[in-house]
Amino acid sequence: PTVVIDGVEANDPGLGDTFDFASLMSYDVDRIEVLRGPQSALWGSDAAAGVINIRTREGGQGLNGSGFLEGGSENTVFGGGNASWNTNRGGVSVNASYFDTDGTDATVEGDEDDGYDNLSLSLSSRWRPTDTTRLSLFSRYTEGTSEYDGTDFSTGLPADADNKSDDELLLLSGSAGITLFDDVWDQSIRITYLDSDHKQSTDGIENAKTGAEKVGLYYQSTFNLPDWASFSSQHLILAIDYEDEDFTQRGIAFGAFDANQDQSMDN
């Protein structure tokens, strides 16, 4: 399915056009909407199995703030904070959270714990200069480090190893819209940017990495049939989307297999 966070398609070309839900901290999430079934007509080919729309919290009217701090076993710490300021014309909100744990050991005879940490930051702003125009900006940054064991190929069981995966994801978006002729004609344009970086290392030596950049430009024009029309509940929509993706991969060659590649795609 297509995963959308505050209007930005978050499917990562560096992960095979999937989204890593393990990196999604729930503290700044206000609601999650799930559209079941094929949604490709409006959301593109990735939405053949549906759309998961995630919205982060914006806060209430005026100046608001909140925070929390949790702790637990395995030296687990989870904390975060939120600040927002909103008026009838717009507002701005900032969210931050950090999670860290030493983890446990999954092997039978090992003693090395495999931990995880995650830092998530988001900033969004909204402004309505007039009753018929609107502007918005959004940014989200996530970085996480996962430690994991290797495999004992003689037994097929997990074995202690100093393996680590470092992952980063940056999402940016800017949009503008205008409504004309007493809400009959609505136009909106949005530009988005995704940048991801994934690195795997063993004993502190990097052995593989993937990265991706994705730029999207989306225009939608919606014509709402006026009340006097026979089908006043109907809408006519024109949508034009453009996406440019770049993918890189670096790794260790195995025989004739070359792990290094650069790919690009325009839609």
Disulfide bonds with the S-S distance in Angstrom:
none
